[in-house]
Amino acid sequence: MCVCFLLFFLKKNECIYYKWGIQWCFAHNGDVPLFKDRKRKVPWIGSVEGDVIYNCIGDTDSEAIFCAILNALKARFSTLPSLPVLHEHIQFLLKEIVNHDPEFTILNFLLGCGQHVQFAYSWPGSRPGSKVWNGLHYVVREPPFHSVNTTLSDVDYAVDFSRYASDKDKIAVIATVPLTVDENWIEMRKGELILFDGGSPHLAPVDCFGPEIAGHGLLSNAIPGNIDLVGDMRRMEYFAGSDI
């Protein structure tokens, strides 16, 4: 069994909604000018107009971003999309959000969709007058865990993961700053959207066919699937020149 263990450190705003009969969870760290001015109507994002189904309860830009993404996805899809298509369209929406003010936008978040689907996105930066860099880093831990004796970066403390994980586990840890000093943490690139599945990162839409084929895509009894996976594969050139 693979395990994806996710951490989101520093200040965060978390929201949970149900969409398509699936629980969606959003944790965000940053400042997004497009959604900061709540005196005006929250802007619609995406190329397909639709009804505003999801509305904010609070007044944070985090909740406004989450609701805007859900509304845009609701307008775009009448059936469940495949993971590659979902990755592709969320990336499209995020580019629109960032392009409004790329210099002052800081947008780092985790987006969970159901049992398996976990996205992470990073548009890093520092707030005016602050030296704190807000971004996302991740590390993937694999067997043999007995060789991993992890030292935390801010305290004199070590963890032997062989005591807590089996040889079948694979773990991805995501944090705003590297948590340990003796592991190779990877800083997410600016504008990078990653799907984590079973502890493994999938960086591009075409990379998400693996989790979809493995049965880790969106599952719902409330909306039909009807995924044209072969059509998606052809459009994204998944077959790489084969005759299929």
CORCOR-V550041 format. One record per residue. N is the residue number from 1. RES is the residue in three letters. D_FIRST is the distance of its C-alpha to the first C-alpha in Angstrom with 2 decimals. Layout:
BEGIN
{{N & RES & D_FIRST} {N & RES & D_FIRST}}
END
This chain:
BEGIN
{{1 & MET & 0.00} {2 & CYS & 3.79} {3 & VAL & 6.61} {4 & CYS & 10.14} {5 & PHE & 12.74} {6 & LEU & 16.19} {7 & LEU & 19.60} {8 & PHE & 22.96} {9 & PHE & 25.84} {10 & LEU & 29.61} {11 & LYS & 31.34} {12 & LYS & 29.38} {13 & ASN & 30.14} {14 & GLU & 27.55} {15 & CYS & 28.11} {16 & ILE & 26.32} {17 & TYR & 27.60} {18 & TYR & 26.76} {19 & LYS & 27.31} {20 & TRP & 26.92} {21 & GLY & 25.52} {22 & ILE & 22.58} {23 & GLN & 22.30} {24 & TRP & 22.96} {25 & CYS & 22.91} {26 & PHE & 24.97} {27 & ALA & 25.50} {28 & HIS & 28.37} {29 & ASN & 30.34} {30 & GLY & 33.59} {31 & ASP & 36.88} {32 & VAL & 37.47} {33 & PRO & 41.22} {34 & LEU & 40.86} {35 & PHE & 39.67} {36 & LYS & 41.55} {37 & ASP & 44.84} {38 & ARG & 44.19} {39 & LYS & 47.95} {40 & ARG & 47.61} {41 & LYS & 45.44} {42 & VAL & 41.81} {43 & PRO & 41.82} {44 & TRP & 40.21} {45 & ILE & 37.84} {46 & GLY & 37.00} {47 & SER & 39.31} {48 & VAL & 39.13} {49 & GLU & 41.16} {50 & GLY & 40.04} {51 & ASP & 40.37} {52 & VAL & 39.23} {53 & ILE & 36.83} {54 & TYR & 34.97} {55 & ASN & 37.33} {56 & CYS & 37.08} {57 & ILE & 37.68} {58 & GLY & 38.19} {59 & ASP & 39.94} {60 & THR & 37.34} {61 & ASP & 36.68} {62 & SER & 32.93} {63 & GLU & 33.28} {64 & ALA & 35.74} {65 & ILE & 33.41} {66 & PHE & 30.58} {67 & CYS & 33.03} {68 & ALA & 34.55} {69 & ILE & 31.28} {70 & LEU & 30.44} {71 & ASN & 34.02} {72 & ALA & 34.00} {73 & LEU & 30.83} {74 & LYS & 32.38} {75 & ALA & 35.55} {76 & ARG & 33.94} {77 & PHE & 31.59} {78 & SER & 32.63} {79 & THR & 29.46} {80 & LEU & 25.84} {81 & PRO & 25.52} {82 & SER & 22.85} {83 & LEU & 20.72} {84 & PRO & 23.05} {85 & VAL & 26.06} {86 & LEU & 24.80} {87 & HIS & 24.13} {88 & GLU & 27.57} {89 & HIS & 29.42} {90 & ILE & 28.04} {91 & GLN & 29.05} {92 & PHE & 32.45} {93 & LEU & 32.90} {94 & LEU & 32.04} {95 & LYS & 34.60} {96 & GLU & 37.19} {97 & ILE & 36.50} {98 & VAL & 36.69} {99 & ASN & 39.70} {100 & HIS & 41.78} {101 & ASP & 42.07} {102 & PRO & 39.90} {103 & GLU & 41.76} {104 & PHE & 41.22} {105 & THR & 37.90} {106 & ILE & 34.93} {107 & LEU & 31.81} {108 & ASN & 28.38} {109 & PHE & 25.78} {110 & LEU & 22.26} {111 & LEU & 21.96} {112 & GLY & 19.17} {113 & CYS & 19.45} {114 & GLY & 17.54} {115 & GLN & 13.89} {116 & HIS & 12.50} {117 & VAL & 15.65} {118 & GLN & 16.63} {119 & PHE & 19.77} {120 & ALA & 21.62} {121 & TYR & 25.29} {122 & SER & 27.88} {123 & TRP & 31.66} {124 & PRO & 32.59} {125 & GLY & 35.97} {126 & SER & 38.20} {127 & ARG & 40.26} {128 & PRO & 44.04} {129 & GLY & 45.32} {130 & SER & 41.91} {131 & LYS & 40.51} {132 & VAL & 36.94} {133 & TRP & 34.79} {134 & ASN & 32.33} {135 & GLY & 29.47} {136 & LEU & 25.71} {137 & HIS & 23.83} {138 & TYR & 20.20} {139 & VAL & 18.37} {140 & VAL & 15.02} {141 & ARG & 13.71} {142 & GLU & 11.86} {143 & PRO & 11.97} {144 & PRO & 14.36} {145 & PHE & 14.49} {146 & HIS & 17.56} {147 & SER & 19.59} {148 & VAL & 19.05} {149 & ASN & 21.69} {150 & THR & 22.03} {151 & THR & 25.46} {152 & LEU & 26.07} {153 & SER & 28.82} {154 & ASP & 31.00} {155 & VAL & 30.89} {156 & ASP & 31.15} {157 & TYR & 27.77} {158 & ALA & 24.90} {159 & VAL & 21.25} {160 & ASP & 19.43} {161 & PHE & 15.71} {162 & SER & 15.03} {163 & ARG & 16.08} {164 & TYR & 13.50} {165 & ALA & 10.25} {166 & SER & 8.73} {167 & ASP & 8.96} {168 & LYS & 5.35} {169 & ASP & 5.55} {170 & LYS & 7.89} {171 & ILE & 10.47} {172 & ALA & 13.48} {173 & VAL & 16.49} {174 & ILE & 19.43} {175 & ALA & 22.86} {176 & THR & 26.49} {177 & VAL & 27.37} {178 & PRO & 25.57} {179 & LEU & 24.63} {180 & THR & 24.77} {181 & VAL & 27.33} {182 & ASP & 25.57} {183 & GLU & 22.84} {184 & ASN & 23.43} {185 & TRP & 23.18} {186 & ILE & 23.79} {187 & GLU & 26.28} {188 & MET & 25.81} {189 & ARG & 28.85} {190 & LYS & 31.40} {191 & GLY & 30.63} {192 & GLU & 27.09} {193 & LEU & 24.58} {194 & ILE & 20.91} {195 & LEU & 18.04} {196 & PHE & 14.76} {197 & ASP & 11.66} {198 & GLY & 8.13} {199 & GLY & 10.30} {200 & SER & 12.61} {201 & PRO & 16.23} {202 & HIS & 18.20} {203 & LEU & 21.84} {204 & ALA & 23.93} {205 & PRO & 24.06} {206 & VAL & 23.82} {207 & ASP & 20.54} {208 & CYS & 18.99} {209 & PHE & 19.48} {210 & GLY & 16.19} {211 & PRO & 14.11} {212 & GLU & 16.91} {213 & ILE & 16.83} {214 & ALA & 13.08} {215 & GLY & 14.09} {216 & HIS & 13.17} {217 & GLY & 16.90} {218 & LEU & 19.18} {219 & LEU & 19.42} {220 & SER & 22.60} {221 & ASN & 25.10} {222 & ALA & 27.85} {223 & ILE & 28.32} {224 & PRO & 28.14} {225 & GLY & 25.74} {226 & ASN & 28.04} {227 & ILE & 26.23} {228 & ASP & 28.20} {229 & LEU & 25.37} {230 & VAL & 27.70} {231 & GLY & 30.36} {232 & ASP & 28.10} {233 & MET & 27.13} {234 & ARG & 30.84} {235 & ARG & 31.92} {236 & MET & 29.46} {237 & GLU & 30.24} {238 & TYR & 26.67} {239 & PHE & 28.18} {240 & ALA & 30.14} {241 & GLY & 33.35} {242 & SER & 32.19} {243 & ASP & 34.38} {244 & ILE & 31.83}}
END
